């Protein structure tokens, strides 16, 4: 007889898998590191270890009351899906438009979807956010953002 797996156990498995992926990435970054104790590999290693430990707790804890899993209402589910679409669009737009323009367009959509603001207000907030990011990171911190093919 096959035992049913609880939602917490599924979440624990996903957490463990993500933790393993983070640790593998940390190891890959560690091999590229020149020296020193702390480097680009430190944060992924810490996050991976925490994900594995907490995922193991979720997976193997017994005797807890199991809760029924319910999907969110259709409106919330649609907003979540649209947010994921915008995040993937950001990944696709950065090489084409550059970081700043892609952030402008994606944040415009996210302000509209998540905040429920009107299109004009969302555009104003997106412009302010992009200008703030430009000012902080490019002007003050002198960090180079990816430039796109078209801009």
C-alpha positions, -999 to +999 in steps of 0.1 A: +000+000+000+014+034-010+014+060+018+001+095+010+028+122+012+019+154+030+023+189+016+050+196+042+069+166+030+067+178-006+079+212+005+107+196+024+118+176-007+118+207-028+137+226-002+164+199+000+167+198-038+171+236-039+196+234-011+217+208-030+216+230-061+228+260-040+256+239-025+267+227-059+268+263-072+287+273-041+313+246-048+316+257-084+321+293-073+346+281-047+368+265-074+369+299-092+379+318-060+415+330-057+418+327-020+405+339+013+378+326+035+348+347+024+340+350-013+312+347-039+307+312-027+298+320+009+262+331+006+251+302-017+268+278+007+250+292+037+216+293+020+221+258+007+229+244+041+199+262+057+176+249+030+188+213+035+185+214+073+150+230+073+138+208+044+150+178+063+130+189+093+099+193+072+104+159+055+111+138+086+090+154+114+062+131+124+031+135+146+021+169+134-015+177+125-018+176+087-036+205+071-056+203+039-040+220+010-061+246-008-053+265-039-057+303-036-087+319-053-085+323-091-077+360-089-047+355-066-035+325-087-037+346-118-016+374-101+010+348-091+012+335-126+015+369-141+043+378-116+062+347-127+057+357-164+071+391-157+101+376-139+109+354-169+103+383-192+129+402-172+154+374-179+146+375-216+146+413-219+179+421-201+201+409-230+179+428-255+171+461-238+196+462-210+190+462-173+174+496-169+148+495-197+138+459-189+135+469-152+113+498-162+089+477-183+088+448-159+083+469-128+056+488-146+037+455-151+044+443-116+031+476-100+000+471-121-005+434-112+006+434-075-003+469-065-035+471-085-026+507-095-038+524-126-015+523-157-004+559-153+004+555-116+022+522-122+043+540-149+052+568-126+063+544-098+083+523-124+101+554-136+109+564-100+121+529-091+143+527-122+157+562-116+164+553-080+182+521-090+202+540-116+212+567-091+222+543-064+239+516-083+253+532-114+261+567-102+269+563-065+282+528-063+298+528-098+284+493-107+280+484-143+247+469-153+242+448-184+236+468-216+213+454-242+217+448-279+194+475-289+203+501-262 
